[in-house]
């Protein structure tokens, strides 16, 4: 079987991974992409040079959203706060004998 040459993620999967990486536990967050715009002339010879646009990705990040959609997720659902505080209190209690 051939090795995969690409691994593709949905917008929600990228958003979820970034939320977990940043330790965000509440709010609706979505992916944010900032594009730039540059102009240049392209062509294989001087006779076929044409003006062209280059659109680089400047940054990728997260931004707050008001509602969930195909770009956003609820951080409380995909990265809930750990329940360590409750567990540690229970484990410290000693049984009465």
C-alpha positions as CSV (number, residue, x, y, z in Angstrom):
1,X,0.0,0.0,0.0
2,X,1.3,3.4,-0.9
3,X,2.2,5.9,1.8
4,X,-0.1,9.0,1.9
5,X,1.4,12.1,0.5
6,X,-1.2,14.5,2.0
7,X,-3.3,14.6,5.2
8,X,-6.3,16.9,5.0
9,X,-8.2,18.5,7.9
10,X,-11.5,20.2,7.9
11,X,-11.8,23.8,9.2
12,X,-13.4,22.4,12.4
13,X,-10.6,20.0,13.0
14,X,-8.0,22.7,12.6
15,X,-10.0,25.0,15.0
16,X,-10.3,22.2,17.5
17,X,-6.6,21.5,17.4
18,X,-5.7,25.2,17.9
19,X,-8.2,25.5,20.8
20,X,-6.6,22.5,22.6
21,X,-3.1,23.8,21.9
22,X,-3.9,27.1,23.5
23,X,-5.8,25.6,26.4
24,X,-9.1,27.4,25.7
25,X,-12.0,25.9,27.6
26,X,-14.9,28.3,26.9
27,X,-16.4,30.4,24.1
28,X,-17.2,29.8,20.5
29,X,-14.0,30.1,18.4
30,X,-13.3,29.8,14.7
31,X,-10.4,29.6,12.3
32,X,-9.0,33.0,11.2
33,X,-6.9,33.3,8.0
34,X,-5.3,36.6,7.0
35,X,-4.4,37.0,3.3
36,X,-2.1,39.5,1.7
37,X,-2.1,40.7,-1.9
38,X,0.9,41.2,-4.1
39,X,1.2,42.1,-7.8
40,X,3.8,40.9,-10.2
41,X,4.4,40.3,-13.9
42,X,4.6,36.7,-15.0
43,X,5.3,34.9,-18.3
44,X,7.7,32.5,-19.9
45,X,9.1,35.1,-22.4
46,X,9.0,38.8,-22.8
47,X,6.3,38.4,-25.4
48,X,3.8,36.8,-23.0
49,X,4.3,38.8,-19.8
50,X,1.0,39.5,-18.0
51,X,0.2,41.2,-14.7
52,X,-0.8,38.7,-12.0
53,X,-1.8,38.7,-8.4
54,X,-0.1,36.6,-5.7
55,X,-2.2,36.0,-2.5
56,X,0.0,34.7,0.3
57,X,-1.4,33.5,3.6
58,X,-0.1,36.0,6.2
59,X,-1.3,34.3,9.4
60,X,-3.6,31.5,10.6
61,X,-5.2,31.8,14.0
62,X,-8.4,31.8,16.1
63,X,-11.1,34.4,16.5
64,X,-14.2,34.6,18.7
65,X,-17.5,33.8,16.9
66,X,-21.1,34.5,18.1
67,X,-22.5,31.2,16.9
68,X,-21.2,27.8,15.8
69,X,-20.9,27.3,12.0
70,X,-18.7,25.3,9.6
71,X,-15.6,27.3,10.7
72,X,-16.2,27.4,14.5
73,X,-16.6,25.1,17.5
74,X,-17.7,25.5,21.1
75,X,-14.5,25.2,23.2
76,X,-16.4,23.8,26.2
77,X,-17.5,20.9,24.0
78,X,-14.2,20.1,22.3
79,X,-11.9,20.9,25.1
80,X,-13.8,20.8,28.5
81,X,-12.0,21.9,31.6
82,X,-10.4,19.0,33.5
83,X,-12.3,17.9,36.6
84,X,-9.0,17.6,38.6
85,X,-10.1,19.9,41.5
86,X,-13.1,17.7,42.4
87,X,-11.1,14.4,42.1
88,X,-8.2,15.7,44.2
89,X,-10.5,16.7,47.0
90,X,-12.1,13.3,47.0
91,X,-8.8,11.4,47.0
92,X,-7.5,13.5,50.0
93,X,-10.5,12.4,52.2
94,X,-9.6,9.6,54.5
95,X,-12.1,6.9,55.5
96,X,-13.4,7.0,59.1
97,X,-12.5,3.9,61.1
